[in-house]
Amino acid sequence: MKAALFHNAEVRFEDHPKFAGVRIAKCVDSARTQAVSVSFLDIGAGVEIPVHTHDLQVDSIYVVSGNGKAFVNGEWQNIEEGHYIFVPAAVEHGIRNTGKGPLRLFVHHSPPLF
């Protein structure tokens, strides 16, 4: 795999295949490397990604912009720009946009989720 630089204009969002009101821009997937998958998520106002787990993947989530709540350690906690969430494999987590605009996240999964 070669190194990759993604300019803003090259980051393309599409509807998330599982969650209505969520858009995803996949930057790195399992076709590029078997180590990680990397994406941006835009979660619409009032939209929630329900509490779930990933059996194999570790999630590393950085809040790029917006406000919301994250289900971490059994409770919903406030999140905002600059917050970071680490989720070990097989641990429950979820995200809810409580703001008026989009909640943008930078998400890293290892091993790749997609």
N, C-alpha and C positions, 0 to 999 in steps of 0.2 A: 504494500500500500504506500502511495505517495502522500506527502503532507497536503493539506487542503486549506485554502483561504476562501471564506464565504463572505462576499460583499452583501450589504443590505439588499441590493436589487436582485441578488441571486437566491435569497431565502424566500421560498414559495410556500405559502400556506394553503392547505386544503382542509375540507371537513374531516374531522376525526371519524374513523370508521365505527367507533363504539359509542361516543358521547355527543348527543345533540348540543349545539351551542358552544362546542369546542373546536378550534382549528389547530392543526398541527403542521409544522414545517420540519421535515426530517432532514437533518444535515449529514449524519453518519449512520449507516445501517449495516446489517450483517453481510451485505454484498461487498462492502469496503473492508471490514475487519470482523473477526470473531470475538474481539475484546469488548467492544462497547457499542451502544447506540446513543445518539445525541440528537435532541430535538428542541424546538421551541413550542410551547403551547400558549394559545390565546384562549382564555376562558371568558365567555360573555358574562355580562352583569346578571347576577341572580342564578348563575349556572353552577352545578355541583358535580364533581367527579366523585361518585360514592366511595365509601370505605371499601377497600379491597386489599389484596396481597399479591405479590409476585413470588412464586415458589423459588425461583432461582436468582432473580435479579436484585441487586442492590440499587436503590434509587438515590440519586444526588440531585437536589432540586434547589435552584436559586431563583428568588423572586426578582425579576427584572423591573417590573412596574405594576402598580395597582395595589389593591387591598383585598384581603380575604381572611379565610380561616383554614387551618390545616388540622386534620385529625392525626394527632401524634400522641403516643403513649396513652391511648384510651380517652383522650379529650380533645375538643375543638379549641385551638389556640389561634389568636390573631397573628396574621402575617402581613408584611408590607415590603415595599422595595428595599432590597439589600439583605433581607433575611435568607437564611440557608437552612434546608431541611435534609437530614441524612436518614434514610430508611433502610435498615438491614433487610435481607431476603426473608420472606415469609412473615413480615411484620405488617399489621394493618395500618393503612394510611388513606387519606382522602383530602380533597381540596374543594373549597367553596369560595366563589367570588361574592363578596359582600359589598363591593364598591359600585360606583355608578358607571364606570368604564371597564374596559377589558383588564383582566389579570393576566400578565405575561410571565411565563416561567421558562427557564432554561433547564432542561432535564437530561440527565446522563444515567444510562442503565448499563450495568455490567453484571453478567454477560449481556449481549444485545437482546432487547425485547422484540425488535423487528428487524 
